[in-house]
Amino acid sequence: MVLNQEDNSSEYNNPIVQQYLNSPEKLKQLHRRTLFIVVLSQIFGGAGLAAGITVGALIAQNMLGSDSYAGIPSALLTFGSAGAAMLVGRLSQRFGRRTGLASGFLAGGAGAVGVVMAAAIDSVLLLFASLLIYGSGSATNLQARYAGTDLADFNQRATAISIAMVSTTFGAVAGPNLVNVMGEFAKSMGVPSLAGPFILGAFAYTLAGFILLILLRPDPLLVAKAMEDMNKDERVGIANTESNHHAKNQRGIVVGALIMVLTQMVMVAIMTMTPVQMRHHGYDLREIGLVIGIHIGSMYLPSLITGILVDRLGRTVMAIASGTTLLAAGIVAAVAPVESMAGFIVALALLGIGWNFGLISGTALIIDSTTASTRAKLQGSVDVFISLSGASGGALSGLIVAHSSYPALSIAGGILSLVIIPVVFWLWSKNKNVQAG
């Protein structure tokens, strides 16, 4: 499935790529076509992503018989996502987005098959190994947001991210609400019902991979690299400002990464333990699926509006909005009566919206601060830290709840999210000093 280097080298230099470089109108058409293909793949990728979020913790709880380990599936998914993020980023940098993203989704599909097999034979070791591989799909789902920005103008980048992300909503919301249906389908095949959503995940991730592998031509990142090379001569006269721009770009990368790391950690920690908390208080799988579906919808559905706000109001304003929204989510989750499902719905909806604000503003900062020649590799490295922060949040969440409480976890997460505010003010003040100088 993976193209060799020669194939991509020829694609990079062939006349098809060159005709886009020589025609701004054709370049705009390619950008729109790329967004459409990314949207199509993300619809299926979202369904695959939702399966592990909805029932991963419950499978571990059943197999291991303890809430203390309920956060392990989330941790494994995000550790696997971390490794895959780096590999997908490096593959994309070397061979193009098509090869990197398709490989990641296909690996995620294989991991989902492994989870189903593990549930069927009651093998914890196979479950853990498969969840690691399944994390590739999650990493790829996130990195696909970059593909739509390779050919976007500065004032369109956050909007392009949003278009890629909002399309994930369709599959991501449908996935949790198919828990019962897929559970019945799994039982009809002699497989435990909780493995049902992973059957959906295997199909969805594999289909997303083939869509990108077949349709994403010419590769947007390879075209962006060619554009960058063509414009090198125009940048000869600005060497005296290069050091200032480099320093500004380095800060943008650091701050963008920190925003996404913090939002991911808080979101994963609270989200992971919510199904367990609900199960303890008598909610069934249908109700849990509804709450998680609303949460995932809140993660992705606001994207189109968020992207416009990030492009118009600025990255800093929306990053601060992320921190305050996550704080509100933590407070609601901690104080809402457990007897009312409305409390879980509001808390998880705010949690998703806060994550959305942070991811899009942070991603836009990363894109602003990189060039096509290094972008995919650096984006993959940043996503490694995002995944590891999620793994930490997932692993610690079960232990915190087991030794304290779900409200304590929620309040701690809300307070941690406020660190975003001084971080973005630091970036703003430093950039202001550079411009003044």
N, C-alpha and C positions, 0 to 999 in steps of 0.2 A: 504493500500500500504506500510505501514511502518512496518518493522520487529520489533518484540519485542526483549528485551535484551537477553532473553534466546537463541533465534535463533542465534544471532550473537556470543554469548559466545561459543555455540557449534561449530560454524563455525571456531572460533578462535582457538579452541583446537582440532579440528578433524584431522584425519590422512591425509586428503587431503592437509591441510595447512602444516603439518609436512613434507610431502614428498617434498615440494618445499624448505623447509629449509635445507634438507639433500642432495639436488642436485643443485649445482650452475647452471648446464645447464638447468634444469627445471625452475629455478628461472628466468633465462634470457628469456626463452620462455614465462613465465607468464608476464614478463615486456613488451615484444613485443605484446602479446595478449591484455594486458590492454591498451596499446597505440592505438591499432586498434579499440577497443571498444569506447574509448574516442573520437577518430577521427570521428567515425561513428555518435556518439551522437552530436558532435560539428557541423557537417555539417548541421543538422536540427536546432540545437540551434542557429546557426548564422542567419538563416532565420528568426527565431522568434525575435532575437535581433534587426534586421534591421527594422522591421515594426514600432516600436515605435520611432526610431530615425528619420525615414523619414517623417512621417506625424503627429507625436504627437503634435508638436507646431502648425501645421496648423489646427488641430481639435479644439484646445483651442482658436486659433485666430478666427475661425468661430463662435464658441459657445459664446465667451465672447465679441467679437467685438472690441478688443483692442490689440495692439502689446505689451503693457506693461505687459500683462499676458502670452505672448507667451512662456516664459521660464518656466511656472508652470508645464507643463507635464514632462519636463526633470527633474525638481526638484522632482516631485512626484515619477517618475521612480527611481531616485537615492536614495531618502529617503526609498522607499520600498525595494530597493536593499540593503540598509544598514542594515535594520532589518533582511532581509532574509539572508544576508551574515553571521550574527552572528548565526542565527538558523541553517543554513546549516553546518556551521563550527562545532557547538556543536553536531548536529546529527551525522556528520561524525566522530567526535572524539569518540563518545560513541558507535555508531552502525556500523561505516565503511563508506567509500566513497559511496557505492552503495545506501544506504538508504538516506544519506544526499543529494546527487546530484539528485537522482530520485525525491525526494519530492520537491525540489526547482523547477525543470523543470515543474512538474505537476501543481504546484501552479501558475507558470507563464502562463501556458496554460489556467487555469481557469480565470486569470486576463484578458487575451486577449478576452475571451468570454464576460466578463463583459463590456469591452470597446465597443465591437460591439453592445451590447444591449443598452448601454448608448447613442451611436450615433443614434440608431434606434428610441429611445423615447425622444431624446434631453434632457437628464438629466445630468447636470453638476456634481451634487453630485455623481452619479453613475460612471461617467467618472473618477473623481478624486480618488474615492475608488478603482476602478478597475486598474487604473494606478499604485497605490501603490502595489497591489498584483502582477501585471504584472512585476514589478521590480524584483520579485523573479527569473524570468528567466534570467535576466541580471546578477544578482549576481551569479547564478549557472553556467552560461556560463563562467564567470571569474574563479570561483573556480575549475572548471573541469580541468584547466591547472595544478593544483597541483596533481591530481590523477595519471598523467603519470610520476611523479617524485618520488613517494613513494619508488619505487624499483630501481631507477637510481643511478649509481655511481656519485661521485662528478663532474667529468669532462664531464658528460652526462646530467646534470640537466637542463641547459639552453636549450640544444637541445631538450630534452623531452618536456619542456614547449612550445618550438617553434612548435613541431609537433602537439601538441594539438591545438595551436592557429591558425596555418596555415590552418587547416581543416575547421575552422570557415569561412574562406574566401568564400568557395563555396556557402554556404547558404546566407552569409551576403551580397555578391555582387549581387546575384540573387534577393534577397528580394526587394531592392529599384527599381530595373529595372522591377519588376512585379507590380509596383504601378498601372499603367493604367489597366493592365489585371485584377488584383484583384478588382480595382475600378468598372470595368464593371460587374464583377461577383457579387459584393455587390449590385449594383443597380438592377441587375436582381432579387435579393432577397428582394428588397424593403428597402435596407439599404443605407445610404449615402456613396458615393464613397470613401471618405477618411477613412472609417472604413474597406475597403477591405484588406489592408495589415495586419490588426489585425486578420482577418479570417485565413490568412496564418500563422500568429504567433501562434494562438491557436493550429492548427494542428501540426506545427513544434515542439513547446515546448513539447506537449504531447507525440509525437513520440520519442523525445530525452529522455524523462523521462522513457518510457517503455523499450527502448534499454538498458539503464543502469540498470534498475531494474531487467531485465531478464538475461542479459549477463555478468554483472560484477561480476563474481564468479571464484575463491575465491577473496575476497576483498583485493586490494593491500595494503591498510593502515593496515588492521589486520595482514597481512603477514609481513609487515614492523615492526609492534610492536613486533611480535613474534621473528623476527630476532634480534631486539634490546635487548629483554630479554635474548635470547640465548647468546649474546655476552657480557653480563654484567660482567662476570668473567674476561674477557680480559681487562677490564678497571680499575680493582682494583689498579693496580700499578701506575696510573697517577693522583692520588688524589692531589698531591702537585701542579699540574698545573691547577687544576679545577677553581680556582678563576680568573686567567687570561683569561681562555677560556670563563668563564661566562661573564666577562666584555666585551670581544670582541664580543660575541654573542649578548649581549644587544645592543651594538652600531650598529651591523649589522642589527638588527631588526628595530631600530629607523631610520637609514639611508635608508634602503630599503623601509620602509613605507613612509618616506618623499618624496622620489623620485616618488613613485607611486601616492601619494596624489597630488603633484604639477602638474605632467603630466596630471592626470585625470581632475583637475580643469580647466587647460588651454584648454585642448582638448574639454571638454563638453561646456564651455562658447562660444568658437568660432563656434563650430559645430552647436550648438542649434540655433543661430541667422542667420546662413548662408541661410537656406531655406527661412526665412522671408525676408532677404535682397534681395535675388534673386526674390522672388514673387513681391516685391515692384518695381523691375526694369523690370517687364514684362516677366519673365521666366515662362514656364508652368511646370506642374507636371513631365512630362517626362524628361525635362532638369534638374530639381531639383533632381529627382531620379538618374539620371546619375552621377551628381556631388557627391551626398551622397554615391552612390555605389562605386565610385572610392575612396572616402575617407575611407570607411569601408574596401575596398580591401587593401588600404595602411596601415590600422591598423593591418591587419592580414597576408597578403600575404608575406611581407618581413620576417616573423617570422623564417622560417627555416634558412635563412642566418644569421639573428640576433642572434639566439641561438648559432650557431657555433662561431660567433664573440665574444659573451659574454663568452663562455667557453675558447676561445683561447686568446683573448686580455684582458679579465678581466671585472669585473662588473663596475669598476670605469670609465674606458675609454668609455664604451658604455652609461653610465649614463650622462657623459659630452656631448657626441654626441646627446643625447636626448634633453638636454637644448638648445644647439645651433640650432638644427633642428626646434624646436618649435619657437624659436626666428625668424628664417627665414620665417616660416609659417605666423607668425603674421605680419611681414613686408610686405610680398606679399599680404596678405588679405587686408591690409590697403591701399596700393598704387596702386594695379592693377585696371585698368579701369573697371567699373561695366558693360559696354557695351559688354565686352569680356568674354565669359564663360571660356576661357582658364585660366584667372586669378583666378577664383574660383576653377578650377580643380587643378592648381598647389598649391595654398594655402592649400586646404583641403587634398591633397596628402601628402604634407610636414607635415601637422598637424597629420595625421595618422601615418606616419613613426616615427616622434618624440615620439608620444605616445607609439608606439611599442618598441622602444629602451628603454624607461623608464620602461615600464611594465615588460619586460623580465629581464632586469638587476636588477630591484628592487625585483622581485619575486625570482630570483636566490639568492640574498642576504638573503631573509627571509628563504628560504629552507636551505641554508648553516648554518644559525644561530639557527635552531630548531632541535628537535629530534622527532621521531615518537610518543612518549608518550604524547607530547603536541602540535604537529604540526598543526593538523586540527583546533583545537580550536583557537590557536593563529592566524592562517591564516584567519579564519573567522573574528576575531577581527580587524585585519589589513584591511581587505576588507570593514569593516564597515566605517573606516575613509576614505578609497578611495571613497566609495559611497557618504559619506557626503560631501566630497570635490567637487565631481561632482554635487551634489545637490546645493551646494553654487554657483558654477559656472553657473549652469543652471538658478537658480533663479535670480541671479544678472545680468546675461547677458541681459535679456529683459529690465530691469530698466536702465542699462547703455546705451543701444542703444536708448531707448526712450528719455532719458535726455541728451544724447551726440550724439554718432554716432557709426556705425559698425566699421569704421577704428580705432576709439579711443579704442574700446573694443579689437580689434586685437593687437594693439601696447601694451596695458597694459598686455595682456596675454603673449605676447612674452617676455616682460621684466621680468615678474614674473617667467617664466621658468628658467631664469638664476640663480635663487637661488640654483638650483641643484648643480652648480659647487662648491661653497664653502662648501656645505654639504658633498660632496664626498671627497673633499680634507681633511676635518676634520677627516673623517673615516680613510683615508689612513695614515695620520700622527699619529693618535692614535694607529692604529694597528702596525705601524712601531716601535713605542716606546715600545709596549708590547713585540714584537719579540726581540728587542734589550735588553730588560730587562731580 
